[in-house]
Amino acid sequence: MSDMRDAILQMSEEKHISQEMVLETIKEFVKAAYKRKFGTDENVVISFSDDLSSMNVSAKKIVVAEENYYNEVTEIPLDEAHDLADDVEIGDTLMIPLDPHTFDRGAVQSAKQRAQQSFKDIQNNYTYSEFKNKEGEVIQCYVNSQNQSGDYHMNVGGGVEGVLPVRNQSPRENFTTGESVKCYLERVENPSQNNRGGFRGRNKSDVRIILSRTSPELVRKFLELQVPEIYDHQIEIVKIVRQAGIRTKVAVKSNAHDLDPVGATVGLKGNRIQTIMTELDGEKIDVIQYDENPLVFIANALTPATVTKVLPIDLSTKHAVAIVEENQVGIAIGLSGVNVKLANQLCDWLIEVKTQAQFEEMEITQEAREKAEAIFASGDEAFMAPPEEEEHHLTAEELGISEDETLFADLNISRELVKKLEYHDVYTAEEFFDLTPEEVDAIGLTDEEKAEIASVIDVEEEQEEQFECPNCGTVLTAGTTHCPNCGVEFEFE
């Protein structure tokens, strides 16, 4: 096998370029050198032997009479043509073999640079299309080197290199050259795209493959691999928040009957979650039971702490206080506040951790404190509403609203629905109908509850739109000007 064929096959394999593309690029390289020397490439013919062991370069020239010979590049006089072929005639075309080594050095160097750029463009196009499809996946990488700024250059396969920037590295991880590392492929950037926080020491014409070890999505992918119930969508990951290298919190819920989402995710004796923690070099992972009740969810999110109860302080700003025993305060807050910070992010609430004594010292209004405390009972009934006999609904006077407004507490709807509305500071039918659709959705009413409200209000409105004739007692609709039964006429002020 010739050196040329070896070189062509090696380039095709390493650069992920077809042999045809390699041959075409070599032809362009030779044509460029020919044009630099002779001023045109229209009459150069390049071909390869069937086994790719040799390349033939020829100049196509037309045979002309000696007196008509003007262009030495595209023409050959008849007497010189006879030296090459005996039976040649004027007007014939001859293929004159050329030796590429006779091209001047500058022409070859310039053409070589063009060919290299052409190969680079082809490789970039391949790299971009190949790895763009892998965005959002976990890929196996190998450490090539680390530059002075701390970025790792990683072999992502096929001789292609990606970068794990410092900002995407876990503070507890250090890698050695040649080490195998699973990374999340964050994004692939075209050379033409703006360098969004690019990395030093790289050619800006290269495709940029940005890797991550800090993304919450890395944990999601590990969970999908380790927990079949998550992969099969029997368990849904509601949200993941992460302080890379320290702690991750994962909120899960079950889409299947009688399936414990936390137990299945953690695995028997914690084997599933322990495998992922090992992948992350010992980073703690809390698997949290998601609950639609935000206060229950907050209590769950503060694990590994035990929460006595959660009290809402301001629903509009999503501010709540989690009450814990003295020995649980440090656990709930966590080292450098990481545990409560992640719980805040997971639940999207501002959570303060207090003991009962600290809560009583907080500078909040007595009314707000009593309202918060009233939502929860103590002991085993934490997170449960007070018993029916202890219920107290505020009057219109206590609420500071007009007596003409209709209190939900006075309507024929379930007590649970009344409490749900009052919990969101909606006490009257008039207030309810002033809410925007988004505000109604925020209350979390079911379709049955909405229908229950609508049916009661419809009845109420119908009753208000009727009156009796004072003369004969006939029931009339609002706006009637005379009684059809007795003929009495009415006047309304």
Number of C-alpha atoms within 10 A of each C-alpha: 8 10 10 14 14 13 12 18 15 14 16 17 13 12 19 15 17 14 15 11 13 20 18 13 17 21 20 19 22 23 22 23 26 26 17 18 17 13 11 15 18 12 16 22 18 16 14 13 9 8 10 18 14 13 15 13 20 17 20 18 22 22 23 22 15 13 8 12 15 13 12 10 16 18 21 24 20 22 16 12 23 13 9 12 12 9 8 16 16 14 13 13 17 18 15 15 13 15 9 15 8 10 17 13 12 12 17 22 14 14 22 18 12 17 20 14 12 17 19 15 16 16 19 20 15 16 22 19 13 12 18 17 11 16 17 15 15 21 15 14 21 22 21 17 16 17 12 8 11 15 19 24 22 28 20 23 12 11 11 16 20 23 25 24 22 15 12 19 20 19 13 12 11 9 13 12 13 13 11 14 18 18 23 27 27 21 17 21 18 19 17 10 11 10 12 7 7 14 19 13 10 12 10 16 13 19 25 24 23 23 29 23 27 20 21 19 20 20 25 16 17 19 22 16 14 19 18 14 20 23 14 10 13 16 22 18 20 13 16 21 21 23 18 19 19 18 18 22 25 24 23 22 19 20 15 13 7 7 14 15 25 19 14 18 24 21 15 10 9 12 13 19 23 17 15 20 19 11 14 23 14 16 19 20 19 20 23 27 20 25 17 8 10 17 20 18 19 28 27 22 29 27 19 15 20 18 24 18 23 27 22 22 20 13 12 7 9 14 16 21 24 24 24 22 14 12 11 19 18 16 18 28 22 18 11 9 12 17 25 24 20 22 25 19 17 23 22 13 19 19 25 18 21 23 19 16 11 10 17 12 10 10 8 11 10 10 9 13 17 10 15 18 16 15 17 17 15 12 9 8 11 16 19 13 15 16 8 9 6 8 12 10 15 13 14 16 9 8 10 9 14 9 10 8 13 18 20 26 21 11 16 13 15 14 14 11 17 21 19 16 20 16 16 15 13 19 25 20 18 15 14 16 11 10 12 10 9 8 12 16 11 10 14 15 14 10 8 9 14 13 12 15 19 13 14 16 18 11 11 13 11 12 12 11 12 13 15 13 19 11 11 12 12 13 12 16 13 13 12 15 14 14 19 12 11 12 12 13 11 12 8 6 2
